[in-house]
Amino acid sequence: MNYDGIKRLGIKNAAFDLDGTIITDNNRVIDGVLRGLESLKKNGITNFIVTGRGINLIKRQSFIRKFEPFIFPKLILNDGNIIYSLNSNKLYILNTINKNYVIGLYNYFKNKADFIIESRGIPFAQNRKSLMKYKMIYNIQTKIALFSNITELENITKIYIFPQKGINRVIEDNMLNNNLFIVNKISFLNCYEIKPPFISKDIGLEHLLRICAMGNLNNVVSFGDGMNDKTLLNKSKLGIAVMNCEHSVSEICDVKLSVEIGEFLLSL
């Protein structure tokens, strides 16, 4: 594969997941990636970041400053639900969780579980216990405020619930039997991650491409490694799974890399 082949496919844009794809677990940029992004840009390819991270896991991160010269200045965050501008610090939210349902859920379980609630992409903690657990999941030291009144939180973009021992089944019965949100189980620390419906990385990127008049997924090559990348990889013109990706991800991709992504980009 080379730039002539990429151009023959009509590819004008490249989309990159962050964690496990172009950065490591400790936020180190994988060797060769920055020079690879620079090369893509020089060859007329626009680079997009499409990540499951929220705003608090992006802001003030040194690796983002390293990427800035080579990427489109609007990032796709929260698995496609938020478009965030690096230049203006403004964000656009595609979908939110029904506030009245969130209030009812919280009031019912607040003495049986600990909550983190994202308002406009910014997390707020119910208490110090939930704050500690959230930071352990994402291995971060970012300051997060506590909320005192849930009714003051608007545009709710994600919820994390840490149930007390023995009530998982009750929570699952209350949460899973509706179409108001998507529930993912995070085994570490027994956490439930709740997101709005109809949200995915491919939807977020296609929305951004459309409003910027930059085409659609048919002119995108995408790179990823995890379950939340699958629809983007599958719907892009060319989906590329990186080394050490999840097995089910490589199965739906056009290509699985046998070398590190930085080496691959520099070989084009």
C-alpha positions as CSV (number, residue, x, y, z in Angstrom):
1,M,0.0,0.0,0.0
2,N,1.3,3.5,-0.9
3,Y,-0.1,7.0,-1.5
4,D,-0.8,6.2,-5.2
5,G,-3.0,3.3,-4.1
6,I,-4.7,5.4,-1.4
7,K,-5.5,8.1,-3.9
8,R,-6.9,5.5,-6.4
9,L,-9.4,4.5,-3.7
10,G,-10.5,8.1,-3.5
11,I,-9.3,8.4,0.1
12,K,-8.9,12.0,1.3
13,N,-9.2,11.6,5.1
14,A,-7.7,9.4,7.8
15,A,-9.4,8.7,11.1
16,F,-7.4,7.6,14.2
17,D,-8.5,6.2,17.5
18,L,-6.2,7.2,20.4
19,D,-5.8,4.6,23.1
20,G,-4.1,1.5,21.9
21,T,-3.9,2.8,18.3
22,I,-1.6,5.9,18.3
23,I,-0.9,6.3,22.0
24,T,-0.1,3.9,24.8
25,D,-1.8,3.4,28.1
26,N,0.5,6.0,29.7
27,N,-0.3,8.6,27.0
28,R,3.0,8.1,25.1
29,V,2.7,8.7,21.4
30,I,3.8,5.5,19.6
31,D,7.1,5.8,17.7
32,G,6.8,7.1,14.2
33,V,3.2,8.3,14.5
34,L,3.9,12.0,14.5
35,R,6.1,11.8,11.4
36,G,3.5,9.5,9.8
37,L,0.8,12.1,10.4
38,E,3.0,14.8,9.0
39,S,3.6,12.7,5.9
40,L,-0.1,12.1,5.5
41,K,-0.9,15.8,5.7
42,K,1.9,16.7,3.2
43,N,0.3,14.2,0.8
44,G,-3.1,15.8,1.0
45,I,-4.7,13.6,3.6
46,T,-6.7,15.3,6.4
47,N,-6.2,13.5,9.8
48,F,-9.0,13.2,12.3
49,I,-8.9,12.1,15.9
50,V,-11.9,9.9,16.8
51,T,-11.8,8.7,20.4
52,G,-13.9,7.4,23.3
53,R,-12.2,9.9,25.6
54,G,-14.2,12.8,27.1
55,I,-13.1,16.4,27.2
56,N,-11.5,16.1,30.7
57,L,-9.3,13.3,29.3
58,I,-8.2,15.5,26.4
59,K,-7.7,19.0,27.8
60,R,-4.3,19.9,29.0
61,Q,-2.8,16.6,27.8
62,S,0.6,17.1,26.3
63,F,0.2,14.6,23.5
64,I,-2.6,16.6,22.0
65,R,-0.3,19.6,21.6
66,K,2.1,17.3,19.7
67,F,-0.7,16.2,17.4
68,E,-2.1,19.7,16.7
69,P,0.1,20.7,13.7
70,F,-1.0,17.5,11.8
71,I,-4.7,17.0,12.6
72,F,-8.0,18.6,11.9
73,P,-8.7,21.1,14.7
74,K,-12.1,19.5,15.6
75,L,-11.9,16.3,17.6
76,I,-14.6,13.5,17.8
77,L,-15.0,12.6,21.5
78,N,-17.2,10.4,23.6
79,D,-17.4,7.7,21.0
80,G,-18.8,10.0,18.4
81,N,-21.2,12.1,20.6
82,I,-19.2,15.3,21.0
83,I,-17.4,17.4,18.4
84,Y,-14.8,19.6,20.2
85,S,-12.9,22.5,18.7
86,L,-9.3,22.9,19.8
87,N,-9.2,26.4,18.5
88,S,-12.4,27.9,20.1
89,N,-12.8,25.4,23.0
90,K,-16.4,25.0,22.0
91,L,-18.3,21.8,21.6
92,Y,-21.3,20.4,19.8
93,I,-23.3,17.5,21.3
94,L,-25.1,15.1,19.0
95,N,-27.3,13.4,21.6
96,T,-28.0,13.5,25.3
97,I,-29.6,11.2,27.9
98,N,-33.2,12.1,28.9
99,K,-32.7,14.2,32.0
100,N,-35.9,13.2,33.8
101,Y,-35.0,9.6,33.5
102,V,-31.5,10.3,34.8
103,I,-33.0,12.1,37.8
104,G,-35.3,9.2,38.5
105,L,-32.5,6.7,38.1
106,Y,-30.2,8.7,40.4
107,N,-32.8,9.2,43.1
108,Y,-33.7,5.5,43.2
109,F,-30.1,4.2,43.3
110,K,-28.2,7.1,45.0
111,N,-28.1,5.1,48.3
112,K,-27.2,1.9,46.6
113,A,-24.5,3.0,44.1
114,D,-22.0,5.8,43.5
115,F,-22.4,8.0,40.4
116,I,-20.3,10.0,38.0
117,I,-22.4,12.2,35.7
118,E,-21.1,14.0,32.6
119,S,-22.8,17.3,31.9
120,R,-21.8,18.7,28.5
121,G,-19.0,16.2,28.4
122,I,-17.6,17.3,31.7
123,P,-17.7,14.8,34.6
124,F,-19.1,15.6,38.0
125,A,-18.9,13.2,41.0
126,Q,-21.5,12.3,43.5
127,N,-18.9,11.8,46.2
128,R,-15.2,11.1,46.8
129,K,-15.7,7.4,46.5
130,S,-17.1,7.6,42.9
131,L,-14.4,10.2,42.1
132,M,-11.7,7.8,43.2
133,K,-13.1,4.9,41.2
134,Y,-13.5,7.0,38.1
135,K,-9.9,8.1,38.3
136,M,-8.8,4.5,38.8
137,I,-10.6,3.3,35.6
138,Y,-9.0,6.0,33.5
139,N,-5.7,6.3,35.4
140,I,-6.0,10.1,35.6
141,Q,-5.2,12.9,38.1
142,T,-7.5,15.5,36.5
143,K,-9.6,17.6,39.0
144,I,-13.3,16.7,39.0
145,A,-15.9,18.7,40.8
146,L,-18.6,17.2,43.1
147,F,-22.3,17.9,42.2
148,S,-24.7,18.8,45.0
149,N,-27.9,19.0,43.1
150,I,-28.4,16.7,40.1
151,T,-31.2,18.8,38.7
152,E,-28.6,21.5,37.9
153,L,-26.8,19.3,35.5
154,E,-27.9,19.9,31.9
155,N,-27.1,18.1,28.6
156,I,-26.1,14.8,30.2
157,T,-23.8,12.9,27.9
158,K,-22.7,9.9,30.0
159,I,-23.2,8.3,33.4
160,Y,-21.0,5.9,35.3
161,I,-22.6,3.8,38.1
162,F,-20.7,1.9,40.7
163,P,-23.2,-0.3,42.4
164,Q,-22.8,-1.7,45.9
165,K,-22.3,-5.4,46.2
166,G,-25.3,-7.5,45.5
167,I,-27.6,-5.1,43.6
168,N,-26.2,-5.5,40.1
169,R,-29.2,-7.5,39.0
170,V,-31.6,-4.8,40.2
171,I,-29.7,-2.1,38.4
172,E,-29.5,-4.1,35.2
173,D,-33.2,-4.8,35.3
174,N,-33.9,-1.0,35.7
175,M,-31.4,0.1,33.1
176,L,-31.5,-2.4,30.3
177,N,-35.2,-2.6,29.7
178,N,-35.5,0.7,27.8
179,N,-34.3,2.4,24.6
180,L,-33.2,5.7,26.3
181,F,-29.5,4.8,26.5
182,I,-26.8,2.2,25.8
183,V,-25.3,0.3,28.7
184,N,-21.8,-1.1,28.7
185,K,-20.4,-3.2,31.6
186,I,-16.9,-2.3,32.7
187,S,-15.7,-5.3,34.7
188,F,-12.9,-3.3,36.4
189,L,-14.5,-1.9,39.6
190,N,-17.9,-3.3,38.7
191,C,-18.9,-0.2,36.7
192,Y,-21.8,0.5,34.3
193,E,-21.2,3.1,31.6
194,I,-24.3,4.6,30.2
195,K,-24.4,6.5,26.9
196,P,-27.1,8.1,24.7
197,P,-28.6,5.9,21.9
198,F,-27.7,6.2,18.3
199,I,-24.1,7.2,19.0
200,S,-21.0,5.7,17.5
201,K,-17.7,6.9,16.1
202,D,-18.8,6.6,12.5
203,I,-21.9,8.7,13.1
204,G,-19.8,11.4,14.8
205,L,-17.2,11.5,12.0
206,E,-19.7,11.4,9.2
207,H,-21.6,14.3,10.8
208,L,-18.4,16.4,11.0
209,L,-17.4,15.6,7.5
210,R,-20.9,16.6,6.2
211,I,-21.0,20.0,8.0
212,C,-17.5,20.8,6.9
213,A,-18.2,19.7,3.3
214,M,-15.4,17.2,3.4
215,G,-17.1,14.1,1.9
216,N,-18.2,11.0,3.8
217,L,-16.9,7.7,5.1
218,N,-16.4,6.5,1.5
219,N,-13.2,8.6,1.3
220,V,-11.9,7.7,4.8
221,V,-9.2,5.2,5.9
222,S,-9.7,4.5,9.6
223,F,-7.4,2.9,12.2
224,G,-8.5,1.3,15.5
225,D,-8.1,-1.5,17.9
226,G,-11.2,-1.8,20.1
227,M,-14.9,-2.7,20.1
228,N,-15.9,0.9,20.0
229,D,-14.0,1.3,16.7
230,K,-15.8,-1.5,14.9
231,T,-18.5,0.4,13.1
232,L,-16.1,3.1,12.0
233,L,-13.6,0.6,10.7
234,N,-16.4,-1.4,8.9
235,K,-18.1,1.6,7.3
236,S,-14.9,3.4,6.2
237,K,-13.6,2.9,2.6
238,L,-10.6,1.2,4.2
239,G,-10.6,-0.1,7.8
240,I,-7.2,-1.0,9.3
241,A,-6.7,-2.8,12.6
242,V,-3.5,-2.2,14.4
243,M,-1.3,-4.8,16.1
244,N,-2.6,-6.2,19.4
245,C,-6.2,-5.3,18.4
246,E,-9.1,-7.3,19.7
247,H,-9.7,-10.4,17.6
248,S,-13.3,-9.4,16.6
249,V,-12.0,-6.1,15.3
250,S,-9.4,-7.6,13.0
251,E,-12.1,-9.9,11.6
252,I,-14.2,-7.0,10.2
253,C,-11.2,-5.0,8.9
254,D,-9.7,-4.8,5.4
255,V,-6.2,-4.9,6.8
256,K,-4.5,-6.0,10.0
257,L,-1.1,-4.5,10.6
258,S,1.8,-6.8,11.2
259,V,4.1,-3.9,12.2
260,E,3.5,-0.9,14.6
261,I,1.3,1.8,13.2
262,G,4.1,4.4,13.1
263,E,6.3,2.1,11.0
264,F,3.3,1.4,8.7
265,L,2.6,5.1,8.1
266,L,6.2,5.9,7.4
267,S,6.3,3.1,4.8
268,L,3.6,4.6,2.6
